């Protein structure tokens, strides 16, 4: 290994070791450093991991809580103003884009999957991929442990019940839930 390569690897190791300490530190100073590290106005809680900060955007007053994991190598993840992802949410935007609007509350453990393996007759599932964007409107509440699948569109003013598996388009101004997710009630705000 040449000297330049060795120095480069040592630099990466040191940078990641420092980032790891900042990632897990609950102090206010570490919280400010996490914001700077990810170059965002978003509140970044402990143990949050964003694979590519250049493909991450967040609005004023937004937050990613403890243990959120954002995979966004080729795709983009956007979180609107005053929106948050609860603890341990997982976002797979390796390819494809995920856009979450303003005033959206996402419960802990929810998964957004814009990129996945897929089944086609006569082919191996490990050879087939599905990439479809996910769009979540404004003023949406997604309960804990939901799975939001590729190609999903959730319109404004929607509640999604905890544990739901969401695929397709959810009509606005309604409560949706279940596996598979379906409309349960119109006018959730009543």
Steps between C-alpha positions, in 0.01 A plus 500: 500500500650834404541785748225714346246217517597425860461868597164515320371193686623636834324832429170320420533288814558806718213693341256209549618441859433867580161488323409186698570677829287798392221271371453331837555794735175639648646840598379830352848564357491166316148582372632824348797317351266242343307781331826640365625155401188442287478868394133529592252698709340168599535378858712185482464279807751238617604206281340641183677388184463670161711333231527801264436846642500657152179305423328610824288812547293606799279795585508731800383334822534144366655213697645152464476319833724235655625224272350615168681349204490677161641311199518755218801423282338577162151614603395808692323524836316822584328576832268802517480776760382399848498132399670218688590133481465315830770281649637214290335598172663354188508675162619313190551753221811333360334566165177695462391801701301534820331832567321570828297822525457755779347421841538123466539279807640151441486248783797293616613200299332605175671401175498691169618278214545658156747233384449128545543153356203394290340187360455424129401155378795300373765730648700496822375749759860600571538615137185716483469842667204733537560875529206737549479839671301551820315827564336594830288819505455756778336456839532121506530270801653157436481269801774278639645204310341569163654386171473751215575314176638618162274730299281607793331842493338623822294816448450786750313465831535124543536273801657158444435252780794335676630180342352569157658384173449782250521460123339717234314826552328607823216749458529824699282606795456143623618235744667196345628179656554127480693239310459580218419862580150621405279798580323462835327836539454831319571831672761409760492851646143466631 
